[in-house]
């Protein structure tokens, strides 16, 4: 009896395969969009720091992404190859980052 409940008609099996594939593709599309969005702001930040502060970014830390007044916002610390660090924030994807120099002895800028 248990085995009979596990058996499905070929049509039901195909429908479940199609539904599972569609769900997986939707998840990949969302992940791809989030990844490309993250890559865009990171590239913008690296370019801005290089041109405005002569900072070659080695790594980013203290990352926080959230929505502020319906707009995506990014708050992050950028660490330069020459040991400087900047707190950067952007609350509108169309604007430049607001940069604040971090003192070497400060844990927060």
C-alpha positions in Angstrom: 0.0 0.0 0.0 2.8 2.4 0.9 4.5 1.8 -2.5 1.3 2.6 -4.3 1.1 6.1 -2.7 4.7 6.8 -3.9 3.9 6.0 -7.5 2.9 8.8 -9.7 1.5 8.9 -13.1 4.0 9.9 -15.8 2.2 13.2 -16.3 2.3 14.1 -12.6 6.0 13.2 -12.5 6.7 15.5 -15.5 4.8 18.3 -13.9 6.8 18.0 -10.7 10.0 18.0 -12.6 9.0 21.1 -14.6 7.9 22.9 -11.4 11.1 22.0 -9.6 13.2 23.2 -12.6 11.2 26.5 -12.8 11.8 27.1 -9.0 15.5 26.4 -9.3 15.8 28.8 -12.3 14.0 31.5 -10.4 16.3 31.1 -7.5 19.4 31.3 -9.7 18.0 34.4 -11.4 17.5 36.2 -8.1 21.0 35.1 -6.9 22.5 36.4 -10.2 20.7 39.8 -9.9 21.9 40.2 -6.3 25.5 39.2 -7.2 25.6 41.6 -10.2 24.1 44.4 -8.0 26.8 43.8 -5.4 29.5 43.8 -8.0 28.2 47.1 -9.4 28.5 49.0 -6.2 31.8 47.4 -5.3 33.2 48.5 -8.7 31.8 52.0 -8.2 33.4 52.3 -4.7 36.8 51.0 -5.9 36.8 53.4 -8.8 35.8 56.4 -6.7 38.4 55.6 -4.0 41.1 55.2 -6.6 40.3 58.5 -8.4 39.5 60.6 -5.4 41.8 59.3 -2.7 44.5 57.4 -4.6 43.4 54.3 -2.7 43.8 50.8 -4.1 41.3 48.8 -2.2 42.6 45.5 -0.8 39.4 44.3 0.9 36.1 45.4 2.3 34.7 44.8 5.8 31.8 45.7 8.0 29.4 45.4 5.1 25.7 46.3 5.7 23.2 46.4 2.9 19.6 47.5 3.6 16.7 49.5 2.3 16.4 53.1 3.5 13.3 55.0 2.6 12.6 52.5 -0.2 16.1 52.9 -1.7 19.0 50.4 -1.5 21.7 51.5 0.9 25.3 50.3 1.4 27.5 50.9 4.4 31.0 49.4 4.2 34.6 50.0 5.3 37.2 49.9 2.5 40.9 49.0 3.4 43.6 50.5 1.1 46.9 48.9 0.2 48.7 51.8 2.0 47.1 50.9 5.4 44.4 53.7 5.2 40.8 52.9 5.6 37.5 54.7 4.7 34.0 54.3 5.9 31.8 54.5 2.8 28.0 54.9 2.5 25.6 55.3 -0.3 21.8 55.5 0.2 20.9 56.0 -3.5 22.4 53.9 -6.2 22.7 56.9 -8.5 24.9 59.0 -6.1 28.5 58.8 -5.3 29.7 57.2 -2.0 30.1 59.5 1.1 33.7 58.8 2.3 35.1 59.3 5.8 38.7 58.6 6.6 39.3 56.2 9.5 42.0 57.0 12.0 44.3 54.0 12.6 43.5 54.0 16.3 39.8 54.2 16.0 37.5 51.2 15.7 34.8 53.3 14.2 35.1 56.3 12.0 
